[in-house]
Amino acid sequence: MWRYLKSAFLVSVDVPSLGRIPVNVLGAAAFAILGFAEPAFWLVGMAVEAAIVPALAFNPRFQKYVEGQSLQLSQGNAEEKRKALVKLLETGAQQRLWGLAKKCNQILDVYRTQQAEDYIVDSNDQALKNLEWVYLKLLVARHHLLNPSSETEESLEKKIKELDNDLRDGEETEALRQSKLATLNILKKRLSTMHKKQQTLEEIESDITRIDNQVDLILENATVQQKPQTISADIELASDLLSGSIFGDDESAITDLDQTYGGQHKSGATKETA
């Protein structure tokens, strides 16, 4: 509720030649200034704001507006993070990603020309976005495997040993102990990834090729089918995208973006798509 009250107090209106003006803030400031000449204005100002701000904050339409603005900001921030991941990639990897995105757009164009129902187009759009997101994650994982950070097996083993010793001392609070255990688990996964680097690279390349072929098949099916169908983008991968160790320093950004662009994916075989 505090979020709605704050937004109601800071609400702005567009004024020609002046831009957006925070009317409640200016009103409160005006009453505060007038109060130095006549203290009664302070009471009047408090009464006015106490009536206007809660009334606006509790209005369902205003609350939906605030939620919509928050969603736009969240999506905008997510898109900036996604673009940063794309810029991280080598030119060849970027071109593969753009090629996949072009095919996905072609698929949607086919469904639109077939005058598919809006819900089918929207559903397929989301399914294809999920596939593009998995594809980008695979490319980012491959980038980090081919361009390792300054960490070496020796430095990781040293950190693991130090954390093991700290945990054996048992002097931490439970919250700190859980944090260290989580860190220790990630370090062990990173070390394991280093040990099987070539195998992981081969699995990632196989998954990238699988998605390429899957999108090609979806495009072919969309072209020849008379009746538009919904696309299933469920895909189980050979590589382990659930492991944060595979994304290096971008693990945090990947975790955040998973909430926006797609879910987690299991290891294994790909399900069929329409």
Number of C-alpha atoms within 10 A of each C-alpha: 10 8 11 21 17 13 18 24 19 15 17 16 10 11 9 7 6 7 10 12 14 15 15 18 15 13 14 17 13 14 20 19 14 14 16 11 9 11 13 12 17 18 12 15 19 13 11 15 16 11 11 13 19 16 13 18 21 14 13 10 11 16 19 12 14 18 14 12 12 12 12 12 12 12 15 12 12 20 15 11 17 19 10 12 17 19 12 16 18 12 11 9 18 16 12 16 20 14 12 20 18 11 17 22 13 15 23 20 14 17 23 15 8 15 12 17 12 11 10 17 22 14 15 21 17 17 20 24 17 20 24 22 21 24 23 22 22 23 25 23 25 23 19 18 20 12 10 12 10 6 11 13 13 10 12 17 14 12 16 19 13 13 17 14 11 14 17 10 9 10 10 13 9 10 9 12 15 13 12 17 15 11 15 20 14 17 19 16 16 21 21 13 19 18 12 10 16 13 11 20 19 14 18 23 15 15 22 21 12 17 20 19 12 19 21 16 14 18 20 12 16 23 15 10 12 9 10 20 18 18 19 17 21 17 23 16 22 19 23 20 20 13 13 19 24 27 24 18 12 17 14 11 15 22 15 12 18 16 11 14 20 16 14 13 16 16 13 12 12 17 12 11 16 15
